[in-house]
């Protein structure tokens, strides 16, 4: 996550939810994507806001989704 934060020039508060959940529940592999999406849907995110969801799996597997509310 540090590399992604650096490469996309994200502020600490923009990735804080991810760090908090990692500390609380650890890495739950592929389920993390659905878990985090559910967490985000429970927040009051302004219409028109963007989010980036990135998941990394075993080997060279990686997925990314650009979200817009």
mmCIF file of the N, C-alpha and C atoms, coordinates in Angstrom:
data_MODEL
# 
_entry.id   MODEL 
# 
loop_
_atom_site.group_PDB 
_atom_site.id 
_atom_site.type_symbol 
_atom_site.label_atom_id 
_atom_site.label_alt_id 
_atom_site.label_comp_id 
_atom_site.label_asym_id 
_atom_site.label_entity_id 
_atom_site.label_seq_id 
_atom_site.pdbx_PDB_ins_code 
_atom_site.Cartn_x 
_atom_site.Cartn_y 
_atom_site.Cartn_z 
_atom_site.occupancy 
_atom_site.B_iso_or_equiv 
_atom_site.pdbx_formal_charge 
_atom_site.auth_seq_id 
_atom_site.auth_comp_id 
_atom_site.auth_asym_id 
_atom_site.auth_atom_id 
_atom_site.pdbx_PDB_model_num 
ATOM 1   N N  . UNK A 1 1  ? 0.824   -1.182  0.000   1.00 0.00 ? 1  UNK A N  1 
ATOM 2   C CA . UNK A 1 1  ? 0.000   0.000   0.000   1.00 0.00 ? 1  UNK A CA 1 
ATOM 3   C C  . UNK A 1 1  ? 0.874   1.253   0.000   1.00 0.00 ? 1  UNK A C  1 
ATOM 4   N N  . UNK A 1 2  ? 2.033   1.178   0.627   1.00 0.00 ? 2  UNK A N  1 
ATOM 5   C CA . UNK A 1 2  ? 2.920   2.344   0.633   1.00 0.00 ? 2  UNK A CA 1 
ATOM 6   C C  . UNK A 1 2  ? 3.332   2.725   -0.784  1.00 0.00 ? 2  UNK A C  1 
ATOM 7   N N  . UNK A 1 3  ? 3.634   1.729   -1.607  1.00 0.00 ? 3  UNK A N  1 
ATOM 8   C CA . UNK A 1 3  ? 4.046   2.002   -2.984  1.00 0.00 ? 3  UNK A CA 1 
ATOM 9   C C  . UNK A 1 3  ? 2.904   2.613   -3.782  1.00 0.00 ? 3  UNK A C  1 
ATOM 10  N N  . UNK A 1 4  ? 1.717   2.068   -3.637  1.00 0.00 ? 4  UNK A N  1 
ATOM 11  C CA . UNK A 1 4  ? 0.550   2.605   -4.344  1.00 0.00 ? 4  UNK A CA 1 
ATOM 12  C C  . UNK A 1 4  ? 0.281   4.039   -3.894  1.00 0.00 ? 4  UNK A C  1 
ATOM 13  N N  . UNK A 1 5  ? 0.352   4.279   -2.595  1.00 0.00 ? 5  UNK A N  1 
ATOM 14  C CA . UNK A 1 5  ? 0.139   5.626   -2.078  1.00 0.00 ? 5  UNK A CA 1 
ATOM 15  C C  . UNK A 1 5  ? 1.162   6.593   -2.672  1.00 0.00 ? 5  UNK A C  1 
ATOM 16  N N  . UNK A 1 6  ? 2.399   6.174   -2.735  1.00 0.00 ? 6  UNK A N  1 
ATOM 17  C CA . UNK A 1 6  ? 3.459   7.020   -3.285  1.00 0.00 ? 6  UNK A CA 1 
ATOM 18  C C  . UNK A 1 6  ? 3.278   7.260   -4.784  1.00 0.00 ? 6  UNK A C  1 
ATOM 19  N N  . UNK A 1 7  ? 3.021   6.195   -5.533  1.00 0.00 ? 7  UNK A N  1 
ATOM 20  C CA . UNK A 1 7  ? 2.899   6.310   -6.992  1.00 0.00 ? 7  UNK A CA 1 
ATOM 21  C C  . UNK A 1 7  ? 1.713   7.166   -7.430  1.00 0.00 ? 7  UNK A C  1 
ATOM 22  N N  . UNK A 1 8  ? 0.633   7.120   -6.667  1.00 0.00 ? 8  UNK A N  1 
ATOM 23  C CA . UNK A 1 8  ? -0.554  7.905   -7.010  1.00 0.00 ? 8  UNK A CA 1 
ATOM 24  C C  . UNK A 1 8  ? -0.609  9.229   -6.242  1.00 0.00 ? 8  UNK A C  1 
ATOM 25  N N  . UNK A 1 9  ? 0.454   9.533   -5.494  1.00 0.00 ? 9  UNK A N  1 
ATOM 26  C CA . UNK A 1 9  ? 0.551   10.776  -4.716  1.00 0.00 ? 9  UNK A CA 1 
ATOM 27  C C  . UNK A 1 9  ? -0.684  10.979  -3.834  1.00 0.00 ? 9  UNK A C  1 
ATOM 28  N N  . UNK A 1 10 ? -1.052  9.933   -3.093  1.00 0.00 ? 10 UNK A N  1 
ATOM 29  C CA . UNK A 1 10 ? -2.222  9.986   -2.225  1.00 0.00 ? 10 UNK A CA 1 
ATOM 30  C C  . UNK A 1 10 ? -1.822  10.467  -0.835  1.00 0.00 ? 10 UNK A C  1 
ATOM 31  N N  . UNK A 1 11 ? -2.652  11.305  -0.253  1.00 0.00 ? 11 UNK A N  1 
ATOM 32  C CA . UNK A 1 11 ? -2.429  11.779  1.109   1.00 0.00 ? 11 UNK A CA 1 
ATOM 33  C C  . UNK A 1 11 ? -2.746  10.656  2.093   1.00 0.00 ? 11 UNK A C  1 
ATOM 34  N N  . UNK A 1 12 ? -2.179  10.746  3.292   1.00 0.00 ? 12 UNK A N  1 
ATOM 35  C CA . UNK A 1 12 ? -2.409  9.715   4.306   1.00 0.00 ? 12 UNK A CA 1 
ATOM 36  C C  . UNK A 1 12 ? -3.892  9.486   4.566   1.00 0.00 ? 12 UNK A C  1 
ATOM 37  N N  . UNK A 1 13 ? -4.671  10.567  4.630   1.00 0.00 ? 13 UNK A N  1 
ATOM 38  C CA . UNK A 1 13 ? -6.103  10.408  4.921   1.00 0.00 ? 13 UNK A CA 1 
ATOM 39  C C  . UNK A 1 13 ? -6.851  9.707   3.793   1.00 0.00 ? 13 UNK A C  1 
ATOM 40  N N  . UNK A 1 14 ? -6.306  9.712   2.588   1.00 0.00 ? 14 UNK A N  1 
ATOM 41  C CA . UNK A 1 14 ? -6.957  9.038   1.464   1.00 0.00 ? 14 UNK A CA 1 
ATOM 42  C C  . UNK A 1 14 ? -6.799  7.519   1.521   1.00 0.00 ? 14 UNK A C  1 
ATOM 43  N N  . UNK A 1 15 ? -5.852  7.036   2.268   1.00 0.00 ? 15 UNK A N  1 
ATOM 44  C CA . UNK A 1 15 ? -5.640  5.589   2.387   1.00 0.00 ? 15 UNK A CA 1 
ATOM 45  C C  . UNK A 1 15 ? -5.821  5.103   3.824   1.00 0.00 ? 15 UNK A C  1 
ATOM 46  N N  . UNK A 1 16 ? -6.271  5.992   4.705   1.00 0.00 ? 16 UNK A N  1 
ATOM 47  C CA . UNK A 1 16 ? -6.392  5.644   6.116   1.00 0.00 ? 16 UNK A CA 1 
ATOM 48  C C  . UNK A 1 16 ? -7.353  4.485   6.357   1.00 0.00 ? 16 UNK A C  1 
ATOM 49  N N  . UNK A 1 17 ? -8.480  4.447   5.645   1.00 0.00 ? 17 UNK A N  1 
ATOM 50  C CA . UNK A 1 17 ? -9.426  3.345   5.820   1.00 0.00 ? 17 UNK A CA 1 
ATOM 51  C C  . UNK A 1 17 ? -8.758  2.004   5.521   1.00 0.00 ? 17 UNK A C  1 
ATOM 52  N N  . UNK A 1 18 ? -7.960  1.956   4.479   1.00 0.00 ? 18 UNK A N  1 
ATOM 53  C CA . UNK A 1 18 ? -7.263  0.713   4.126   1.00 0.00 ? 18 UNK A CA 1 
ATOM 54  C C  . UNK A 1 18 ? -6.292  0.293   5.222   1.00 0.00 ? 18 UNK A C  1 
ATOM 55  N N  . UNK A 1 19 ? -5.510  1.244   5.731   1.00 0.00 ? 19 UNK A N  1 
ATOM 56  C CA . UNK A 1 19 ? -4.561  0.919   6.805   1.00 0.00 ? 19 UNK A CA 1 
ATOM 57  C C  . UNK A 1 19 ? -5.293  0.486   8.073   1.00 0.00 ? 19 UNK A C  1 
ATOM 58  N N  . UNK A 1 20 ? -6.389  1.169   8.402   1.00 0.00 ? 20 UNK A N  1 
ATOM 59  C CA . UNK A 1 20 ? -7.160  0.809   9.595   1.00 0.00 ? 20 UNK A CA 1 
ATOM 60  C C  . UNK A 1 20 ? -7.697  -0.615  9.498   1.00 0.00 ? 20 UNK A C  1 
ATOM 61  N N  . UNK A 1 21 ? -8.246  -0.971  8.342   1.00 0.00 ? 21 UNK A N  1 
ATOM 62  C CA . UNK A 1 21 ? -8.817  -2.307  8.178   1.00 0.00 ? 21 UNK A CA 1 
ATOM 63  C C  . UNK A 1 21 ? -7.735  -3.379  8.165   1.00 0.00 ? 21 UNK A C  1 
ATOM 64  N N  . UNK A 1 22 ? -6.602  -3.083  7.572   1.00 0.00 ? 22 UNK A N  1 
ATOM 65  C CA . UNK A 1 22 ? -5.496  -4.043  7.579   1.00 0.00 ? 22 UNK A CA 1 
ATOM 66  C C  . UNK A 1 22 ? -5.051  -4.317  9.014   1.00 0.00 ? 22 UNK A C  1 
ATOM 67  N N  . UNK A 1 23 ? -4.958  -3.276  9.823   1.00 0.00 ? 23 UNK A N  1 
ATOM 68  C CA . UNK A 1 23 ? -4.564  -3.441  11.222  1.00 0.00 ? 23 UNK A CA 1 
ATOM 69  C C  . UNK A 1 23 ? -5.628  -4.195  12.014  1.00 0.00 ? 23 UNK A C  1 
ATOM 70  N N  . UNK A 1 24 ? -6.901  -3.956  11.696  1.00 0.00 ? 24 UNK A N  1 
ATOM 71  C CA . UNK A 1 24 ? -8.001  -4.561  12.455  1.00 0.00 ? 24 UNK A CA 1 
ATOM 72  C C  . UNK A 1 24 ? -8.252  -6.020  12.083  1.00 0.00 ? 24 UNK A C  1 
ATOM 73  N N  . UNK A 1 25 ? -8.303  -6.330  10.782  1.00 0.00 ? 25 UNK A N  1 
ATOM 74  C CA . UNK A 1 25 ? -8.680  -7.684  10.368  1.00 0.00 ? 25 UNK A CA 1 
ATOM 75  C C  . UNK A 1 25 ? -7.585  -8.431  9.629   1.00 0.00 ? 25 UNK A C  1 
ATOM 76  N N  . UNK A 1 26 ? -6.504  -7.740  9.272   1.00 0.00 ? 26 UNK A N  1 
ATOM 77  C CA . UNK A 1 26 ? -5.420  -8.393  8.539   1.00 0.00 ? 26 UNK A CA 1 
ATOM 78  C C  . UNK A 1 26 ? -5.764  -8.557  7.069   1.00 0.00 ? 26 UNK A C  1 
ATOM 79  N N  . UNK A 1 27 ? -4.967  -9.337  6.398   1.00 0.00 ? 27 UNK A N  1 
ATOM 80  C CA . UNK A 1 27 ? -5.162  -9.591  4.969   1.00 0.00 ? 27 UNK A CA 1 
ATOM 81  C C  . UNK A 1 27 ? -6.112  -10.774 4.815   1.00 0.00 ? 27 UNK A C  1 
ATOM 82  N N  . UNK A 1 28 ? -7.287  -10.533 4.265   1.00 0.00 ? 28 UNK A N  1 
ATOM 83  C CA . UNK A 1 28 ? -8.251  -11.621 4.060   1.00 0.00 ? 28 UNK A CA 1 
ATOM 84  C C  . UNK A 1 28 ? -8.354  -11.976 2.580   1.00 0.00 ? 28 UNK A C  1 
ATOM 85  N N  . UNK A 1 29 ? -7.256  -11.756 1.875   1.00 0.00 ? 29 UNK A N  1 
ATOM 86  C CA . UNK A 1 29 ? -7.094  -12.160 0.476   1.00 0.00 ? 29 UNK A CA 1 
ATOM 87  C C  . UNK A 1 29 ? -8.165  -11.535 -0.414  1.00 0.00 ? 29 UNK A C  1 
ATOM 88  N N  . UNK A 1 30 ? -8.728  -12.296 -1.314  1.00 0.00 ? 30 UNK A N  1 
ATOM 89  C CA . UNK A 1 30 ? -9.698  -11.771 -2.290  1.00 0.00 ? 30 UNK A CA 1 
ATOM 90  C C  . UNK A 1 30 ? -10.929 -11.164 -1.634  1.00 0.00 ? 30 UNK A C  1 
ATOM 91  N N  . UNK A 1 31 ? -11.287 -11.639 -0.473  1.00 0.00 ? 31 UNK A N  1 
ATOM 92  C CA . UNK A 1 31 ? -12.462 -11.107 0.227   1.00 0.00 ? 31 UNK A CA 1 
ATOM 93  C C  . UNK A 1 31 ? -12.292 -9.647  0.625   1.00 0.00 ? 31 UNK A C  1 
ATOM 94  N N  . UNK A 1 32 ? -11.063 -9.171  0.673   1.00 0.00 ? 32 UNK A N  1 
ATOM 95  C CA . UNK A 1 32 ? -10.803 -7.787  1.060   1.00 0.00 ? 32 UNK A CA 1 
ATOM 96  C C  . UNK A 1 32 ? -11.513 -6.808  0.141   1.00 0.00 ? 32 UNK A C  1 
ATOM 97  N N  . UNK A 1 33 ? -11.565 -7.095  -1.154  1.00 0.00 ? 33 UNK A N  1 
ATOM 98  C CA . UNK A 1 33 ? -12.198 -6.187  -2.117  1.00 0.00 ? 33 UNK A CA 1 
ATOM 99  C C  . UNK A 1 33 ? -13.672 -5.983  -1.765  1.00 0.00 ? 33 UNK A C  1 
ATOM 100 N N  . UNK A 1 34 ? -14.398 -7.052  -1.543  1.00 0.00 ? 34 UNK A N  1 
ATOM 101 C CA . UNK A 1 34 ? -15.822 -6.951  -1.199  1.00 0.00 ? 34 UNK A CA 1 
ATOM 102 C C  . UNK A 1 34 ? -15.991 -6.311  0.172   1.00 0.00 ? 34 UNK A C  1 
ATOM 103 N N  . UNK A 1 35 ? -15.153 -6.692  1.113   1.00 0.00 ? 35 UNK A N  1 
ATOM 104 C CA . UNK A 1 35 ? -15.214 -6.127  2.466   1.00 0.00 ? 35 UNK A CA 1 
ATOM 105 C C  . UNK A 1 35 ? -15.029 -4.610  2.423   1.00 0.00 ? 35 UNK A C  1 
ATOM 106 N N  . UNK A 1 36 ? -14.020 -4.143  1.692   1.00 0.00 ? 36 UNK A N  1 
ATOM 107 C CA . UNK A 1 36 ? -13.739 -2.709  1.619   1.00 0.00 ? 36 UNK A CA 1 
ATOM 108 C C  . UNK A 1 36 ? -14.838 -1.965  0.863   1.00 0.00 ? 36 UNK A C  1 
ATOM 109 N N  . UNK A 1 37 ? -15.378 -2.558  -0.184  1.00 0.00 ? 37 UNK A N  1 
ATOM 110 C CA . UNK A 1 37 ? -16.478 -1.930  -0.913  1.00 0.00 ? 37 UNK A CA 1 
ATOM 111 C C  . UNK A 1 37 ? -17.674 -1.739  0.014   1.00 0.00 ? 37 UNK A C  1 
ATOM 112 N N  . UNK A 1 38 ? -17.975 -2.732  0.815   1.00 0.00 ? 38 UNK A N  1 
ATOM 113 C CA . UNK A 1 38 ? -19.059 -2.633  1.792   1.00 0.00 ? 38 UNK A CA 1 
ATOM 114 C C  . UNK A 1 38 ? -18.780 -1.519  2.799   1.00 0.00 ? 38 UNK A C  1 
ATOM 115 N N  . UNK A 1 39 ? -17.543 -1.431  3.278   1.00 0.00 ? 39 UNK A N  1 
ATOM 116 C CA . UNK A 1 39 ? -17.172 -0.372  4.213   1.00 0.00 ? 39 UNK A CA 1 
ATOM 117 C C  . UNK A 1 39 ? -17.372 1.012   3.585   1.00 0.00 ? 39 UNK A C  1 
ATOM 118 N N  . UNK A 1 40 ? -16.955 1.164   2.347   1.00 0.00 ? 40 UNK A N  1 
ATOM 119 C CA . UNK A 1 40 ? -17.094 2.454   1.660   1.00 0.00 ? 40 UNK A CA 1 
ATOM 120 C C  . UNK A 1 40 ? -18.556 2.833   1.450   1.00 0.00 ? 40 UNK A C  1 
ATOM 121 N N  . UNK A 1 41 ? -19.392 1.851   1.157   1.00 0.00 ? 41 UNK A N  1 
ATOM 122 C CA . UNK A 1 41 ? -20.805 2.121   0.897   1.00 0.00 ? 41 UNK A CA 1 
ATOM 123 C C  . UNK A 1 41 ? -21.525 2.612   2.151   1.00 0.00 ? 41 UNK A C  1 
ATOM 124 N N  . UNK A 1 42 ? -20.953 2.363   3.326   1.00 0.00 ? 42 UNK A N  1 
ATOM 125 C CA . UNK A 1 42 ? -21.559 2.807   4.578   1.00 0.00 ? 42 UNK A CA 1 
ATOM 126 C C  . UNK A 1 42 ? -21.160 4.234   4.945   1.00 0.00 ? 42 UNK A C  1 
ATOM 127 N N  . UNK A 1 43 ? -20.268 4.835   4.168   1.00 0.00 ? 43 UNK A N  1 
ATOM 128 C CA . UNK A 1 43 ? -19.826 6.201   4.434   1.00 0.00 ? 43 UNK A CA 1 
ATOM 129 C C  . UNK A 1 43 ? -20.604 7.195   3.578   1.00 0.00 ? 43 UNK A C  1 
ATOM 130 N N  . UNK A 1 44 ? -20.587 8.437   3.999   1.00 0.00 ? 44 UNK A N  1 
ATOM 131 C CA . UNK A 1 44 ? -21.234 9.515   3.247   1.00 0.00 ? 44 UNK A CA 1 
ATOM 132 C C  . UNK A 1 44 ? -20.220 10.097  2.268   1.00 0.00 ? 44 UNK A C  1 
ATOM 133 N N  . UNK A 1 45 ? -20.125 9.520   1.093   1.00 0.00 ? 45 UNK A N  1 
ATOM 134 C CA . UNK A 1 45 ? -19.178 9.964   0.082   1.00 0.00 ? 45 UNK A CA 1 
ATOM 135 C C  . UNK A 1 45 ? -19.913 10.896  -0.874  1.00 0.00 ? 45 UNK A C  1 
ATOM 136 N N  . UNK A 1 46 ? -19.381 12.101  -1.087  1.00 0.00 ? 46 UNK A N  1 
ATOM 137 C CA . UNK A 1 46 ? -20.065 13.073  -1.957  1.00 0.00 ? 46 UNK A CA 1 
ATOM 138 C C  . UNK A 1 46 ? -20.226 12.558  -3.388  1.00 0.00 ? 46 UNK A C  1 
ATOM 139 N N  . UNK A 1 47 ? -21.372 12.856  -3.994  1.00 0.00 ? 47 UNK A N  1 
ATOM 140 C CA . UNK A 1 47 ? -21.600 12.499  -5.398  1.00 0.00 ? 47 UNK A CA 1 
ATOM 141 C C  . UNK A 1 47 ? -20.507 13.106  -6.262  1.00 0.00 ? 47 UNK A C  1 
ATOM 142 N N  . UNK A 1 48 ? -20.070 12.350  -7.252  1.00 0.00 ? 48 UNK A N  1 
ATOM 143 C CA . UNK A 1 48 ? -19.025 12.811  -8.155  1.00 0.00 ? 48 UNK A CA 1 
ATOM 144 C C  . UNK A 1 48 ? -17.622 12.503  -7.678  1.00 0.00 ? 48 UNK A C  1 
ATOM 145 N N  . UNK A 1 49 ? -17.493 11.988  -6.447  1.00 0.00 ? 49 UNK A N  1 
ATOM 146 C CA . UNK A 1 49 ? -16.171 11.634  -5.917  1.00 0.00 ? 49 UNK A CA 1 
ATOM 147 C C  . UNK A 1 49 ? -15.655 10.376  -6.595  1.00 0.00 ? 49 UNK A C  1 
ATOM 148 N N  . UNK A 1 50 ? -14.343 10.282  -6.671  1.00 0.00 ? 50 UNK A N  1 
ATOM 149 C CA . UNK A 1 50 ? -13.703 9.107   -7.256  1.00 0.00 ? 50 UNK A CA 1 
ATOM 150 C C  . UNK A 1 50 ? -12.993 8.304   -6.182  1.00 0.00 ? 50 UNK A C  1 
ATOM 151 N N  . UNK A 1 51 ? -12.863 7.023   -6.438  1.00 0.00 ? 51 UNK A N  1 
ATOM 152 C CA . UNK A 1 51 ? -12.088 6.137   -5.585  1.00 0.00 ? 51 UNK A CA 1 
ATOM 153 C C  . UNK A 1 51 ? -11.368 5.126   -6.453  1.00 0.00 ? 51 UNK A C  1 
ATOM 154 N N  . UNK A 1 52 ? -10.282 4.611   -5.969  1.00 0.00 ? 52 UNK A N  1 
ATOM 155 C CA . UNK A 1 52 ? -9.520  3.600   -6.688  1.00 0.00 ? 52 UNK A CA 1 
ATOM 156 C C  . UNK A 1 52 ? -9.397  2.382   -5.796  1.00 0.00 ? 52 UNK A C  1 
ATOM 157 N N  . UNK A 1 53 ? -9.864  1.242   -6.282  1.00 0.00 ? 53 UNK A N  1 
ATOM 158 C CA . UNK A 1 53 ? -9.770  0.000   -5.527  1.00 0.00 ? 53 UNK A CA 1 
ATOM 159 C C  . UNK A 1 53 ? -8.800  -0.918  -6.262  1.00 0.00 ? 53 UNK A C  1 
ATOM 160 N N  . UNK A 1 54 ? -7.761  -1.335  -5.567  1.00 0.00 ? 54 UNK A N  1 
ATOM 161 C CA . UNK A 1 54 ? -6.741  -2.195  -6.160  1.00 0.00 ? 54 UNK A CA 1 
ATOM 162 C C  . UNK A 1 54 ? -6.612  -3.451  -5.311  1.00 0.00 ? 54 UNK A C  1 
ATOM 163 N N  . UNK A 1 55 ? -6.663  -4.601  -5.954  1.00 0.00 ? 55 UNK A N  1 
ATOM 164 C CA . UNK A 1 55 ? -6.471  -5.876  -5.280  1.00 0.00 ? 55 UNK A CA 1 
ATOM 165 C C  . UNK A 1 55 ? -5.311  -6.627  -5.909  1.00 0.00 ? 55 UNK A C  1 
ATOM 166 N N  . UNK A 1 56 ? -4.509  -7.246  -5.071  1.00 0.00 ? 56 UNK A N  1 
ATOM 167 C CA . UNK A 1 56 ? -3.377  -8.032  -5.560  1.00 0.00 ? 56 UNK A CA 1 
ATOM 168 C C  . UNK A 1 56 ? -3.514  -9.456  -5.056  1.00 0.00 ? 56 UNK A C  1 
ATOM 169 N N  . UNK A 1 57 ? -3.344  -10.392 -5.961  1.00 0.00 ? 57 UNK A N  1 
ATOM 170 C CA . UNK A 1 57 ? -3.481  -11.793 -5.611  1.00 0.00 ? 57 UNK A CA 1 
ATOM 171 C C  . UNK A 1 57 ? -2.171  -12.534 -5.740  1.00 0.00 ? 57 UNK A C  1 
ATOM 172 N N  . UNK A 1 58 ? -2.249  -13.847 -5.695  1.00 0.00 ? 58 UNK A N  1 
ATOM 173 C CA . UNK A 1 58 ? -1.038  -14.655 -5.789  1.00 0.00 ? 58 UNK A CA 1 
ATOM 174 C C  . UNK A 1 58 ? -0.387  -14.526 -7.165  1.00 0.00 ? 58 UNK A C  1 
ATOM 175 N N  . UNK A 1 59 ? 0.897   -14.713 -7.200  1.00 0.00 ? 59 UNK A N  1 
ATOM 176 C CA . UNK A 1 59 ? 1.613   -14.614 -8.471  1.00 0.00 ? 59 UNK A CA 1 
ATOM 177 C C  . UNK A 1 59 ? 1.607   -13.189 -8.970  1.00 0.00 ? 59 UNK A C  1 
ATOM 178 N N  . UNK A 1 60 ? 1.215   -13.014 -10.232 1.00 0.00 ? 60 UNK A N  1 
ATOM 179 C CA . UNK A 1 60 ? 1.188   -11.684 -10.832 1.00 0.00 ? 60 UNK A CA 1 
ATOM 180 C C  . UNK A 1 60 ? -0.229  -11.146 -10.974 1.00 0.00 ? 60 UNK A C  1 
ATOM 181 N N  . UNK A 1 61 ? -1.180  -11.703 -10.265 1.00 0.00 ? 61 UNK A N  1 
ATOM 182 C CA . UNK A 1 61 ? -2.575  -11.272 -10.377 1.00 0.00 ? 61 UNK A CA 1 
ATOM 183 C C  . UNK A 1 61 ? -2.777  -9.915  -9.707  1.00 0.00 ? 61 UNK A C  1 
ATOM 184 N N  . UNK A 1 62 ? -3.419  -9.020  -10.436 1.00 0.00 ? 62 UNK A N  1 
ATOM 185 C CA . UNK A 1 62 ? -3.756  -7.710  -9.891  1.00 0.00 ? 62 UNK A CA 1 
ATOM 186 C C  . UNK A 1 62 ? -5.005  -7.205  -10.591 1.00 0.00 ? 62 UNK A C  1 
ATOM 187 N N  . UNK A 1 63 ? -5.892  -6.588  -9.815  1.00 0.00 ? 63 UNK A N  1 
ATOM 188 C CA . UNK A 1 63 ? -7.113  -6.016  -10.359 1.00 0.00 ? 63 UNK A CA 1 
ATOM 189 C C  . UNK A 1 63 ? -7.199  -4.577  -9.885  1.00 0.00 ? 63 UNK A C  1 
ATOM 190 N N  . UNK A 1 64 ? -7.801  -3.722  -10.700 1.00 0.00 ? 64 UNK A N  1 
ATOM 191 C CA . UNK A 1 64 ? -8.009  -2.327  -10.309 1.00 0.00 ? 64 UNK A CA 1 
ATOM 192 C C  . UNK A 1 64 ? -9.347  -1.855  -10.867 1.00 0.00 ? 64 UNK A C  1 
ATOM 193 N N  . UNK A 1 65 ? -10.053 -1.068  -10.064 1.00 0.00 ? 65 UNK A N  1 
ATOM 194 C CA . UNK A 1 65 ? -11.347 -0.526  -10.463 1.00 0.00 ? 65 UNK A CA 1 
ATOM 195 C C  . UNK A 1 65 ? -11.380 0.949   -10.079 1.00 0.00 ? 65 UNK A C  1 
ATOM 196 N N  . UNK A 1 66 ? -11.770 1.796   -11.018 1.00 0.00 ? 66 UNK A N  1 
ATOM 197 C CA . UNK A 1 66 ? -11.981 3.207   -10.729 1.00 0.00 ? 66 UNK A CA 1 
ATOM 198 C C  . UNK A 1 66 ? -13.456 3.376   -10.389 1.00 0.00 ? 66 UNK A C  1 
ATOM 199 N N  . UNK A 1 67 ? -13.733 3.862   -9.197  1.00 0.00 ? 67 UNK A N  1 
ATOM 200 C CA . UNK A 1 67 ? -15.105 4.029   -8.723  1.00 0.00 ? 67 UNK A CA 1 
ATOM 201 C C  . UNK A 1 67 ? -15.506 5.497   -8.805  1.00 0.00 ? 67 UNK A C  1 
ATOM 202 N N  . UNK A 1 68 ? -16.762 5.747   -9.133  1.00 0.00 ? 68 UNK A N  1 
ATOM 203 C CA . UNK A 1 68 ? -17.302 7.106   -9.105  1.00 0.00 ? 68 UNK A CA 1 
ATOM 204 C C  . UNK A 1 68 ? -18.668 7.049   -8.438  1.00 0.00 ? 68 UNK A C  1 
ATOM 205 N N  . UNK A 1 69 ? -18.856 7.905   -7.434  1.00 0.00 ? 69 UNK A N  1 
ATOM 206 C CA . UNK A 1 69 ? -20.117 7.946   -6.716  1.00 0.00 ? 69 UNK A CA 1 
ATOM 207 C C  . UNK A 1 69 ? -21.054 8.939   -7.343  1.00 0.00 ? 69 UNK A C  1 
# 
